[in-house]
Amino acid sequence: MYRCALVAIVVAASIPTPASAQTVRSFPPNTLRGAMVFGDYPSVTLNGQAAQLSPGSRVRGPTTWP
């Protein structure tokens, strides 16, 4: 009987569950959106103004999830 319970626990633990980090994030209604244009690393243009990314920065989008 203990073996059956152990097998059931192992099987239940091995079932994959969706990661909570991959859910759609909701933003507050007053959140501002911007346009980012990538140039040579680390240069970017954010809303028409030049900016630089920090070392080790990662930009992710809907098609670049790990």
PEVENUR-V557709 format. One line per field, one symbol per residue. phi: phi as a letter, one per 40 degrees, with the letter a starting at -180 (. if undefined). A space follows every 10 residues. Layout:
phi = ???
This chain:
phi = .ccccccccc ccccccbccc cccccbbccc ccbbbbbcbc dccbbbfgbc abcccgcbbb bcbbcc
